[in-house]
Amino acid sequence: MTTFITIGYGDRAGYDRTDPAVRDEAHRSDARLRESGVVMGVAGAPTQVRNHDGAGVATTDGSFLQSELPLAGFAVIEADTLEQAVALASQNPCAVAHGVVEVWPLQTTA
């Protein structure tokens, strides 16, 4: 099994224009994933951390990356293949409600 990090982006306008039955099924899909042990959560307010050259920690409120849609949430999933991870992510509310979900394979370091 490979660990994948998913990052969901979406906004209220896209959510609201999606058929409620489709949204409800997406939320049920997320609930099934959580019940199976997937770690999932809504994105909170970010803090940037810098420690250039080890000279001291500096923090800045807010995100570093910019996107056309706001960051909505994250999940850590296990899947046998990228295709399986994509299939799971494709049922997420962000994916079905006019947003997007990125799927990142997590490559651990020793």
Contact map, one row per residue, 1 for C-alpha under 8 A:
11100000000000000000000000000000000000000000000000000000000000000000000000000111100000000000000000000000000000
11110000000000000000000000000000000000000000000000000000000000000000000000000111100000000000000000000000110000
11111000000000000000000000000000000000000000000000000000000000000000000000011110000000000000000000000000110000
01111100000000000000000000000000000000000000000000000000000000000000000000011110000010000000000000000011110000
00111110000000000000000000000000000000000000000000000000000000000000000001111000000000000000000000000011110000
00011111000000000000000000000000000000000000000000000000000000000000000001111000000000001000000000001111000000
00001111100000000000000000000000000000000000000000000000000000000000001111100000000000000000000000001110000000
00000111110000000000000000000000000000000000000000000000000000000000001111000000000000000000011000111100000000
00000011111000000000000000000000000000000000000000000000000000000000111110000000000000000000010000111000000000
00000001111101100000000000000000000000000000000000000000000000000000111100000000000000000000010011110000000000
00000000111111100000000000000000000000000000000000000000000000000000110100000000000000000000000000100000000000
00000000011111110000000000000000000000000000000000000000000000000000000000000000000000000000000000000000000000
00000000001111111000000000000000000000000000000000000000000000000000000000000000000000000000000000000000000000
00000000011111111100000000000000000000000000000000000000000000000000000000000000000000000000000011100000000000
00000000011111111100001000000000000000000000000000000000000000000000000000000000000000000000110011000000000000
00000000000111111110000000000000000000000000000000000000000000000000000000000000000000000000000010000000000000
00000000000011111110000000000000000000000000000000000000000000000000000000000000000000000000000010000000000000
00000000000001111111011000000000000000000000000000000000000000000000000000000000000000000000000111000000000000
00000000000000011111111000000000000000000000000000000000000000000000000000000000000000000000000000000000000000
00000000000000000111111100000000000000000000000000000000000000000000000000000000000000000000000000000000000000
00000000000000000011111110000000000000000000000000000000000000000000000000000000000000000000000000000000000000
00000000000000000111111111000000000000000000000000000000000000000000000000000000000000000000000100000000000000
00000000000000100111111111100000000000000000000000000000000000000000000000000000000000000000100110000000000000
00000000000000000001111111110000000000000000000000000000000000000000000000000000000000000000000000000000000000
00000000000000000000111111111000000000000000000000000000000000000000000000000000000000000000000000000000000000
00000000000000000000011111111100000000000000000000000000000000000000000000000000000000000011100100000000000000
00000000000000000000001111111110000000000000000000000000000000000000000000000000000000000001100000000000000000
00000000000000000000000111111111000000000000000000000000000000000000000000000000000000000000000000000000000000
00000000000000000000000011111111100000000000000000000000000000000000000000000000000000000011000000000000000000
00000000000000000000000001111111110000000000000000000000000000000000000000000000000000000011100000000000000000
00000000000000000000000000111111111000000000000000000000000000000000000000000000000000000000000000000000000000
00000000000000000000000000011111111100000000000000000000000000000000000000000000000000000000000000000000000000
00000000000000000000000000001111111111000000000000000000000000000000000000000000000000000000000000000000000000
00000000000000000000000000000111111111110000000000000000000000000000000000000000000000000000000000000000000000
00000000000000000000000000000011111111000000000000000000000000000000000000000000000000000000000000000000000000
00000000000000000000000000000001111111000000000000000000000000000000000000000000000000000000000000000000000000
00000000000000000000000000000000111111100000000000000000000000000000000000000000000000000000000000000000000000
00000000000000000000000000000000111111110000000000000000000000000000000000111100000000000000000000000000000000
00000000000000000000000000000000010011111000000000000000000000000000000000111000000000000000000000000000000000
00000000000000000000000000000000010001111100000000000000000000000000000011110000000000000000000000000000000000
00000000000000000000000000000000000000111110000000000000000000000000000011100000000000000000000000000000000000
00000000000000000000000000000000000000011111000000000000000000000000000111000000000000000000000000000000000000
00000000000000000000000000000000000000001111100000000000000000000000001111000000000000000000000000000000000000
00000000000000000000000000000000000000000111110000000000000000000000000000000000000000000000000000000000000000
00000000000000000000000000000000000000000011111000000000000011100000000000000000000000000000000000000000000000
00000000000000000000000000000000000000000001111100000000000011100000000000000000000000000000000000000000000000
00000000000000000000000000000000000000000000111110000000001111100000000000000000000000000000000000000000000000
00000000000000000000000000000000000000000000011111000000001111110000000000000000000000000000000000000000000000
00000000000000000000000000000000000000000000001111100000111100000000000000000000000000000000000000000000000000
00000000000000000000000000000000000000000000000111110001111000000000000000000000000000000000000000000000000000
00000000000000000000000000000000000000000000000011111111110000000000000000000000000000000000000000000000000000
00000000000000000000000000000000000000000000000001111111100000000000000000000000000000000000000000000000000000
00000000000000000000000000000000000000000000000000111110000000000000000000000000000000000000000000000000000000
00000000000000000000000000000000000000000000000000111111100000000000000000000000000000000000000000000000000000
00000000000000000000000000000000000000000000000000111111100000000000000000000000000000000000000000000000000000
00000000000000000000000000000000000000000000000001110111110000000000000000000000000000000000000000000000000000
00000000000000000000000000000000000000000000000011110111111000000000000000000000000000000000000000000000000000
00000000000000000000000000000000000000000000000011100001111100000000000000000000000000000000000000000000000000
00000000000000000000000000000000000000000000001111000000111110000000000000000000000000000000000000000000000000
00000000000000000000000000000000000000000000001110000000011111000000000000000000000000000000000000000000000000
00000000000000000000000000000000000000000000111100000000001111100000000000000000000000000000000000000000000000
00000000000000000000000000000000000000000000111100000000000111110000000000000000000000000000000000000000000000
00000000000000000000000000000000000000000000111100000000000011111100000000000000000000000000000000000000000000
00000000000000000000000000000000000000000000000100000000000001111100000000000000000000000000000000000000000000
00000000000000000000000000000000000000000000000000000000000000111110000000000000000000000000000000000000000000
00000000000000000000000000000000000000000000000000000000000000111111000000000000000000000000000000000000000000
00000000000000000000000000000000000000000000000000000000000000001111111000000000000000000000000000000000000000
00000000000000000000000000000000000000000000000000000000000000000111110000000000000000000000000000000000000000
00000000111000000000000000000000000000000000000000000000000000000011111000000000000000000000000000100000000000
00000000111000000000000000000000000000000000000000000000000000000011111100000000000000000000000000000000000000
00000011110000000000000000000000000000000010000000000000000000000010111110000000000000000000000000000000000000
00000011111000000000000000000000000000000110000000000000000000000000011111000000000000000000010000000000000000
00000011100000000000000000000000000000011110000000000000000000000000001111100000000000000000000000000000000000
00001111000000000000000000000000000000011110000000000000000000000000000111110000000000000000000000000000000000
00001110000000000000000000000000000001111000000000000000000000000000000011111000000000000000000000000000000000
00111100000000000000000000000000000001110000000000000000000000000000000001111100000000000000000000000000000000
00111100000000000000000000000000000001100000000000000000000000000000000000111110000010000000000000000000000000
11110000000000000000000000000000000001000000000000000000000000000000000000011111000010000000000000000000000000
11110000000000000000000000000000000000000000000000000000000000000000000000001111110110000000000000000000000000
11000000000000000000000000000000000000000000000000000000000000000000000000000111110110000000000000000000000000
11000000000000000000000000000000000000000000000000000000000000000000000000000011111110000000000000000000000000
00000000000000000000000000000000000000000000000000000000000000000000000000000011111111000000000000000000100000
00000000000000000000000000000000000000000000000000000000000000000000000000000000111111100000000000000000000000
00000000000000000000000000000000000000000000000000000000000000000000000000000011111111110000000000000000000000
00010000000000000000000000000000000000000000000000000000000000000000000000001111111111111000000000000010000000
00000000000000000000000000000000000000000000000000000000000000000000000000000000011111111100000000000010000000
00000000000000000000000000000000000000000000000000000000000000000000000000000000001111111110000000000000000000
00000000000000000000000000000000000000000000000000000000000000000000000000000000000111111111000000000000000000
00000100000000000000000000000000000000000000000000000000000000000000000000000000000011111111001000001010000000
00000000000000000000000000000000000000000000000000000000000000000000000000000000000001111111001100001000000000
00000000000000000000000001001100000000000000000000000000000000000000000000000000000000111111101100000000000000
00000000000000000000000001101100000000000000000000000000000000000000000000000000000000011111111100001000000000
00000000000000100000001001100100000000000000000000000000000000000000000000000000000000000011111110000000000000
00000001110000100000000000000000000000000000000000000000000000000000000100000000000000000001111111111000000000
00000001000000000000000000000000000000000000000000000000000000000000000000000000000000001111111111111000000000
00000000000000000100011001000000000000000000000000000000000000000000000000000000000000000111111111100000000000
00000000010001111100001000000000000000000000000000000000000000000000000000000000000000000000111111100000000000
00000000010001100100000000000000000000000000000000000000000000000000000000000000000000000000011111110000000000
00000001111001000000000000000000000000000000000000000000000000000000100000000000000000000000011111111000000000
00000001110000000000000000000000000000000000000000000000000000000000000000000000000000000000011001111100000000
00000111100000000000000000000000000000000000000000000000000000000000000000000000000000001101011000111110000000
00000111000000000000000000000000000000000000000000000000000000000000000000000000000000000000000000011111000000
00011110000000000000000000000000000000000000000000000000000000000000000000000000000011001000000000001111100000
00011100000000000000000000000000000000000000000000000000000000000000000000000000000000000000000000000111110000
01111000000000000000000000000000000000000000000000000000000000000000000000000000010000000000000000000011111000
01111000000000000000000000000000000000000000000000000000000000000000000000000000000000000000000000000001111100
00000000000000000000000000000000000000000000000000000000000000000000000000000000000000000000000000000000111110
00000000000000000000000000000000000000000000000000000000000000000000000000000000000000000000000000000000011111
00000000000000000000000000000000000000000000000000000000000000000000000000000000000000000000000000000000001111
00000000000000000000000000000000000000000000000000000000000000000000000000000000000000000000000000000000000111
